[in-house]
Amino acid sequence: MYLFYKRVKDKKIHIFIISFLIFICLNITENIIHYNIGRHKDSDFTQLSFPNKRDLIKIIIIMFIFAILQGWFTYLFE
């Protein structure tokens, strides 16, 4: 537990967390827009609708993996 506390006090872990959260917030919006563009590609107007539960879970899992990678790379190259 001490090692975890020591890591959390470190400045770099805050950069990891902030980078992770920003990536999640911005990317969920982008992913829902891309989902709707692909879903309504044959219509003249792209409507925005929320994905069904299964598609949303897949989007979130993939986004979560890339958010961790984004935070990790930011942490490494800081």
Secondary structure, DSSP 8 states (H G I E B T S, - for coil): -HHHHHHHHSHHHHHHHHHHHHHHHHHHHHHHHHHHHHHTTTSSS-------HHHHHHHHHHHHHHHHHHHHHHHHH-
